[in-house]
Amino acid sequence: MHASGLEVADIFHQAGSAYRQQHAESLSRGQRCVMSAIERCRTAAFGGHVEQCDNCGHQRIAYNSCRNRHCPKCQSLVRAQWLEDRQADLLPVEYFHVVFTLPETIAAIAYQNKAVVYDLLFHATAETLRTITATPKHLGAEIGFIAILHTWGQNLQHHPHLHCVVPGGGLSADGEHWVACRPGFFLHVRVLSLLFRRLFLEQLQAAFEAGQLHFFNALEALQSPDAFARYLAPVRKVKWVVYAKPPLGGPQQVLEYLGRYTHRVAIANHRLIDCVDGKVRFHWKDYRHDSRQKVMCLDVDEFIRRFLLHVLPSGFQRIRHYGLLANCCRAVKLARCRQLLDAPAPAVKIPDAALDYRDRYEQLTGKSLRDCPKCGQGHMICIETFLPGTLPRGPPGACS
């Protein structure tokens, strides 16, 4: 897959204004803010600085990023820092990846009640994993795990699911032993699926009875308790998808794997092919047909609509830590785990607050943002900064 150079921002520039006018009544404030941030990202709207090569004198303008978590261009440094921070959480054990998915019927409710239902997805998933692993029949231990919310499928349709990365074992109830799961096997997905379905539907019913759910348009009738019960009746009987992937390997493989899932957005720019005659084409994997690579073509309005489906409520936390990895007890419990596993404590790197983002990025990834793109030998040095909405003081042709 070769990057075309097309960006989501380009599509918004071409069709965003018309889309806003056409869908003025249905667009939320959050969706408008995301569109605006992506459109203005790395433009004069956010200000920036002028860099000059200390070898050949080449100059370029570097505009500031929007830092919006839905922007395809603004996740690299945040992801790198997050992965660096997770180094201290890793244990020398096998890791597993378990995915919990909401049925399509529930996903429709989730879209109209994002904050409530996505929160229930986290709670039901965490309770499922912790309840079953605490049972002696299955593991008999307190585990820890990271849960990451994704709301999209490869075709950009609404598809809420949680990716959970779990160490293969945990602390015994008395805290005196490390209890390891069987090599290459974590838990029976059928057992996980049944408990997950029951817990989620119980919590969803409780939210409904508490008046926390709201319904509009095609789902408006669900405000009636009888209609709500009839709507949920079929999903109480079908199998809910819980998928346990093959073991990930050890700690370093886990970090590389996590890098694919954290701080992702609905679609990366490199998947875009073109936007011509009101149509957007992009690459996607069809997981129902052996992950076959395909090309999807959507009307530009439909592409924007699907992208905006995945704008999260303001302040919603999409990466959460549970059990041994919960913030309130992580340091103490991980220290105990390492003691029982006879594993040394990891070296903790303290970030240098004096470093700017370019130096920090190089420190975390080993990739330099300062190398001169023209001569390849010099380094780009900041010679001027300018405020949002202004331009550099230098002559128009000085920077390229």
C-alpha positions in Angstrom: 0.0 0.0 0.0 1.6 3.3 -1.2 0.6 6.6 0.3 -1.0 8.9 -2.2 -0.3 12.1 -0.3 -4.0 12.7 0.1 -5.1 13.6 3.7 -8.4 13.7 5.5 -7.7 17.4 5.9 -7.7 17.8 2.0 -11.1 16.1 1.9 -12.5 18.4 4.5 -11.1 21.4 2.7 -12.8 20.3 -0.5 -16.2 19.3 0.9 -16.3 20.3 4.5 -18.0 23.7 4.1 -20.8 22.2 2.0 -21.2 19.3 4.4 -21.6 21.7 7.3 -24.3 23.6 5.5 -26.2 20.5 4.4 -26.1 18.8 7.8 -26.2 21.9 10.1 -28.9 20.5 12.3 -27.4 17.1 12.9 -23.7 18.0 13.4 -22.7 18.1 17.0 -20.4 20.7 18.5 -17.8 18.0 19.0 -17.9 17.0 15.3 -17.6 20.6 14.2 -14.6 21.1 16.4 -12.9 18.0 15.0 -13.5 19.1 11.5 -12.1 22.6 12.2 -9.1 21.2 14.0 -8.1 18.8 11.2 -8.6 21.5 8.5 -6.4 24.0 10.4 -3.8 21.4 11.5 -0.2 22.4 10.5 -1.4 25.6 8.9 -0.8 29.3 9.8 -4.0 29.1 11.8 -2.1 27.5 14.6 1.2 29.5 14.2 4.6 27.9 13.8 8.2 28.5 13.3 10.8 28.9 10.5 13.7 26.5 10.4 17.0 26.9 8.6 19.6 24.3 7.8 22.9 25.0 9.6 24.8 23.5 6.6 23.2 24.6 3.3 20.9 27.4 4.5 17.7 25.8 3.2 14.6 27.2 5.0 11.2 25.8 5.6 8.1 26.7 7.6 6.9 24.2 10.2 3.4 24.9 11.3 2.0 23.8 14.7 -0.2 20.7 15.1 -3.8 20.8 16.3 -3.2 18.0 18.8 -6.7 16.8 18.4 -7.0 13.1 19.2 -9.1 12.4 16.1 -6.5 14.0 13.8 -4.5 11.5 11.6 -1.4 13.7 11.7 -1.2 14.3 15.5 -0.8 10.9 17.1 2.9 9.9 16.5 4.5 11.7 19.4 1.7 11.0 21.8 1.8 7.3 20.9 5.6 7.1 21.3 5.4 8.8 24.7 2.6 6.5 25.9 4.5 3.4 24.8 7.6 4.6 26.5 5.6 5.0 29.7 4.3 1.5 29.4 7.8 0.0 29.5 7.6 0.2 33.3 4.4 -1.8 33.4 5.7 -4.9 31.4 6.2 -8.2 33.1 8.4 -11.1 31.7 5.4 -13.3 30.9 3.3 -14.3 27.9 0.7 -11.7 26.8 -2.8 -12.2 25.3 -5.1 -10.1 23.2 -8.8 -10.4 23.7 -11.5 -8.4 21.8 -15.0 -7.7 23.1 -17.5 -6.6 20.4 -21.0 -5.1 20.7 -23.7 -6.6 18.4 -25.0 -4.3 15.7 -28.3 -3.9 17.5 -26.6 -2.5 20.6 -24.2 -0.4 18.5 -27.2 1.6 17.2 -28.1 2.4 20.8 -24.4 3.2 21.5 -24.2 5.8 18.7 -27.1 7.8 20.2 -25.7 7.4 23.8 -21.9 7.3 23.3 -20.7 8.3 26.7 -23.1 6.0 28.6 -22.9 2.9 26.4 -19.1 3.1 25.7 -18.6 3.4 29.5 -20.8 0.3 30.0 -18.7 -1.6 27.5 -15.6 -0.9 29.6 -17.3 -1.8 32.8 -18.9 -5.0 31.6 -15.6 -6.1 29.9 -13.5 -5.4 33.0 -16.0 -7.2 35.3 -16.1 -10.2 32.9 -12.3 -10.6 32.8 -11.8 -10.0 36.5 -14.7 -12.3 37.6 -13.7 -15.3 35.5 -10.0 -15.1 36.2 -10.6 -14.8 39.9 -12.5 -18.2 39.8 -10.1 -21.0 40.8 -11.6 -23.2 38.0 -10.2 -20.8 35.3 -7.2 -19.1 36.9 -7.8 -18.1 40.5 -5.8 -14.9 40.4 -6.1 -11.1 40.2 -5.0 -10.0 36.7 -4.2 -6.6 35.2 -4.9 -5.4 31.7 -5.2 -2.5 29.3 -8.5 -1.8 27.4 -8.5 0.3 24.3 -11.8 1.4 22.7 -12.1 1.4 18.9 -15.5 2.4 17.4 -14.8 1.7 13.7 -14.3 -1.2 11.3 -12.1 -1.1 8.2 -15.0 0.3 6.1 -15.5 3.2 8.7 -18.9 1.9 9.8 -19.8 2.2 13.4 -18.4 -1.0 15.1 -17.7 -0.5 18.9 -15.3 -3.0 20.4 -12.6 -3.2 23.1 -9.0 -4.4 22.6 -7.7 -5.9 25.8 -4.0 -6.8 26.3 -3.6 -9.1 29.3 -0.5 -10.7 30.9 -0.8 -14.4 31.1 -1.3 -14.7 34.8 -1.8 -12.8 38.0 -1.5 -12.6 41.8 -3.0 -15.2 44.0 -5.8 -14.1 46.4 -3.3 -13.9 49.3 -0.7 -12.1 47.2 1.9 -14.8 48.0 2.1 -16.5 44.6 2.2 -15.7 40.9 -0.4 -17.9 39.2 0.4 -18.5 35.5 -2.2 -19.5 32.9 -1.5 -22.5 30.6 1.1 -21.8 28.0 -0.5 -20.5 24.8 -4.0 -20.4 26.4 -5.7 -17.7 28.4 -9.5 -18.3 28.8 -12.4 -20.0 27.0 -14.0 -17.4 24.8 -17.4 -19.1 25.2 -17.3 -18.5 29.0 -16.2 -14.9 28.4 -19.0 -14.3 25.9 -21.8 -15.6 28.1 -20.8 -13.5 31.1 -20.1 -10.4 29.0 -23.5 -10.6 27.4 -25.3 -11.0 30.7 -23.4 -8.2 32.5 -23.7 -5.8 29.7 -27.4 -6.2 29.2 -28.0 -6.0 33.0 -26.1 -2.7 33.1 -27.8 -1.4 29.9 -31.2 -2.2 31.5 -30.2 -0.4 34.7 -29.1 2.7 32.6 -32.5 2.6 30.8 -34.4 2.5 34.1 -32.3 5.3 35.5 -33.3 7.5 32.5 -29.7 7.7 31.2 -30.5 6.6 27.7 -32.1 8.8 25.0 -33.5 7.7 21.7 -34.1 9.7 18.5 -35.3 9.1 14.9 -35.6 5.4 14.1 -35.0 4.4 17.7 -37.4 6.9 19.2 -40.0 4.2 20.1 -37.5 2.6 22.4 -38.4 5.2 25.1 -41.2 2.8 25.9 -40.1 0.0 28.4 -42.1 -2.6 26.4 -40.5 -1.5 23.1 -37.1 -1.5 24.7 -37.6 -5.0 26.1 -38.7 -6.3 22.7 -35.7 -4.6 20.9 -33.3 -6.4 23.3 -35.0 -9.8 23.3 -33.1 -11.2 20.2 -29.7 -10.1 21.4 -30.2 -12.0 24.7 -30.2 -15.2 22.7 -27.5 -14.8 20.1 -23.8 -15.4 20.6 -21.8 -12.2 21.4 -18.4 -12.0 19.7 -15.4 -12.3 22.1 -12.3 -13.1 20.2 -9.0 -14.3 21.8 -6.1 -13.9 19.4 -3.0 -16.1 19.5 -0.4 -15.3 22.2 1.5 -12.1 21.5 4.8 -13.3 22.9 6.9 -11.5 25.5 7.1 -7.8 26.7 8.8 -6.3 23.7 6.5 -7.9 21.2 3.6 -6.5 23.3 4.9 -3.0 23.0 5.2 -3.3 19.2 1.7 -4.8 19.0 0.2 -2.1 21.3 1.7 0.6 19.0 -0.8 -0.6 16.3 -3.8 0.0 18.5 -3.2 2.9 20.7 -3.9 6.5 19.6 -5.4 5.4 16.3 -8.0 7.3 14.5 -10.8 5.9 12.2 -8.6 6.0 9.1 -5.0 6.8 8.6 -4.0 9.1 5.7 -1.9 6.4 4.1 -5.0 4.4 3.3 -6.5 7.2 1.2 -6.1 6.8 -2.6 -7.9 9.8 -4.1 -10.8 12.2 -4.0 -12.1 12.8 -7.5 -15.5 13.9 -8.8 -17.1 13.8 -5.4 -15.9 10.2 -4.7 -13.3 9.1 -2.1 -11.4 5.9 -2.6 -9.5 4.1 0.2 -7.9 0.8 1.0 -9.5 -1.5 3.5 -9.2 -5.1 4.7 -12.3 -7.4 4.4 -11.9 -9.5 7.6 -14.9 -11.6 6.5 -13.0 -12.8 3.5 -9.5 -13.7 4.9 -8.5 -10.1 5.4 -8.4 -9.5 1.7 -7.2 -6.1 0.6 -9.9 -4.2 -1.2 -10.7 -0.7 -2.4 -13.8 1.1 -1.2 -15.4 4.0 -3.0 -17.8 6.4 -1.2 -19.5 9.6 -2.0 -17.5 12.4 -0.3 -20.5 13.2 2.0 -20.7 9.6 3.1 -17.0 9.4 3.7 -17.2 12.5 6.0 -20.3 11.1 7.7 -18.6 7.8 8.5 -15.4 9.6 9.7 -17.5 11.7 12.1 -19.3 8.7 13.5 -16.2 8.1 15.6 -15.8 11.4 17.3 -15.8 10.7 21.0 -17.6 12.7 23.7 -15.4 15.4 25.1 -13.1 14.1 27.8 -14.0 10.5 27.3 -11.1 8.2 28.3 -10.6 5.6 25.5 -7.6 3.8 27.1 -8.1 2.4 30.6 -6.1 0.3 33.0 -7.6 -2.3 35.3 -6.7 -4.7 38.1 -2.9 -4.9 38.7 -2.5 -2.0 36.3 -5.0 0.4 37.8 -3.5 3.7 38.6 -4.3 3.5 42.3 -2.2 0.3 42.9 0.0 -0.2 39.9 3.4 0.5 41.4 2.8 -1.6 44.5 1.2 -4.6 42.8 3.7 -4.7 39.9 6.6 -4.6 42.3 5.1 -7.6 44.1 4.6 -9.4 40.8 8.2 -8.8 39.8 9.3 -10.1 43.2 7.4 -13.3 42.8 8.6 -13.7 39.2 12.2 -12.9 40.3 12.3 -10.2 37.6 14.3 -6.9 38.0 12.5 -3.6 38.1 12.7 -1.8 34.7 14.8 1.3 34.3 12.6 4.3 34.4 13.5 7.2 32.1 12.5 10.6 33.4 11.4 12.9 30.5 13.5 16.0 30.1 11.1 18.9 30.2 13.6 21.1 28.5 13.5 19.1 25.3 11.2 20.4 22.5 8.9 18.0 20.6 11.5 17.3 17.9 14.2 16.2 20.3 11.7 14.2 22.4 10.4 12.4 19.3 14.0 11.4 18.3 14.7 10.3 21.8 11.6 8.0 21.8 11.7 6.7 18.2 15.2 7.1 17.0 13.9 9.1 14.0 15.1 12.6 13.5 12.8 15.5 12.6 15.8 17.9 12.3 17.7 16.4 9.3 17.8 18.8 6.4 15.5 17.5 3.6 17.7 19.2 1.0 21.3 18.4 1.7 20.8 15.6 4.1 23.8 16.6 6.2 22.8 19.7 8.2 20.3 20.1 10.9 17.3 22.4 10.8 17.5 25.1 13.4 14.6 27.4 14.5 15.3 31.0 13.5 11.8 32.5 14.0 8.5 31.8 15.6 5.1 33.3 14.7 1.8 33.4 16.4 -1.5 31.7 15.3 -3.1 33.6 12.4 0.2 35.4 11.4 2.9 34.6 8.9 6.7 34.7 9.1 8.4 38.1 8.8 10.8 36.9 6.1 10.3 37.4 2.4 7.7 35.2 0.7 10.2 33.2 -1.2 12.6 32.6 1.7 10.9 29.4 2.9 9.8 26.3 1.0 
